[in-house]
Amino acid sequence: MGVALCREMAKGTSPANTLNSVAGGWIEYYGAFFQSELIFMVHHLDKLLYRWVIRKYKKHGSNFKRADNWVRRVKSAMLNLFVHWSLLGA
């Protein structure tokens, strides 16, 4: 499913729209049946965001640390942007 999300995000659609629609369903399912797996799903979604940031903003190069810093800044400024961020209070 991660590859499909990356393709959607590469088309120019907003990553928030793409991830929120899919992540909402994942959270509903995993929250009901596999609550212990939610944290791994959240980390997986953040990794997808890192990859999107690296592709979108070339100044980050292939540096995951820079992408991580960018995502953390956005996360602290807009906690409700993504469903999985507001879920855990990141």
Secondary structure, 3 states (H helix, E strand, C coil): CHHHHHHHHHCCCCHHHHHHHHHHHHHHHHHHHCHHHHHHHHHHHHHHHHHHHHHHCHHHCCCHHHHHHHHHHHHHHCCCCCHHHHHHCC
